[in-house]
């Protein structure tokens, strides 16, 4: 589906969509627990559905209900499992270690760009722990069973490797130690995993570069796991408030969330936007924006929409620390640069980021969504500062994280949808 935007605008108040990062974690904790849990996440997206699908394959009962998913824990591990992870990196990287810890012979398959995303550091750690890992063109085959011991993994490639091992190690028969090497990329996501595990009763002893994990632990989930609002999804609307014609309020956000993308408020404030929070709501109002130097090491998902904000600002914004974006659903540095270039923006790529010369406006044009949900949503927000129409190709990509986005956007904008 394509979206032809004649005039970009967004509603003045928008409820936050559920955090898929917390939904993944809550669902896995529930499946590894001892009692039934309702993971309240409202309408799911494709990534959350992928985690539900793989947990079913590993032996959990996962029932879709209007509030989210009702999950009964794994009681009998299947001898073999076919695990379709869709395009979800979190599903694959979290649940391959879990399957190895459970001793399940599992074949994981991925779609889109997922089979080509980096996995070898995680596979090396699992092999050292006793699992048999056989990469396949479309995924990986896992067999054998992990044993308690010392595991080493780099944090520089993906925080998801660390989170996957933290879900798996408590299941082993004995104490294990997880040693982290290198700078941890996207550290807030590791903090989220630790928070979910701690709330579920899992004991982790932590130092700056290691975890010690007692074996034989099962999670003790509450009867309901409420998934908090998603700051990553909210960022698109909040940037719209900064660059559009009227303030935008996003409701249902946790003000002290561990989500790293909560940094969007600080960044927009530093760029000159008016930022206000009240309880679980955040409001951003338009004001003249100026350029900023942004280290995106811990907030890579914000880069595409921050690039749009930079195009709306005056001066040259430098975004760095984002080399990992080249291995997302698209090469997200290249596709973000292409997005702005197609709309008349001034941008160039570096090895690990972007340099955007903002002029305060764009001209309009056609943007290839590149099968990437964040590129599609960023292009829609960019239409707010475009003097001409904006056409976005492949809008269905938003189903990965935010299926409701086109309908919410279309409620205020002048748009036409075509196949």
Buried (B, 14 or more C-beta within 10 A) or exposed (E): BBBBBBEBBBBBEBBBBBBBBBBBBBBBBBBBBBBBBBBBBBEBBBBBBBBBBBBBBBBBBBEEEEEBBBBBBBEEBBEEBEBBBBBBBBBBBBBBBBBBBBBBBBBBBBBBBBBEBBBEBBBBBBBBBBBEBEEEEEBBBBBBBBBBBBBBBBBBBBBBBBBBBBBBBBBBEEBBBBEBEEEBBBBBBBBBBBBBBEBBBBEBEEEEEBBBBBBEBBBBBBEEBBBBBBBBBBBBBBBBBBBBEEBBBBBBBBEEBBBBBBBBBEBBBBBBBBBEEEEBBBBBBBBEBBBBEBEBBBBBBBBBBBBBBBBBBBBBBBBBBBBBBBBBBBBBBBBBBBBBBBBBBBBEBEEBBBBBBBBEBBBBBBBBBBBBBBBBBBBBBBBBBBEEBBBBBBBBBBBBBBBBBBEBBBEBBEBEEEE
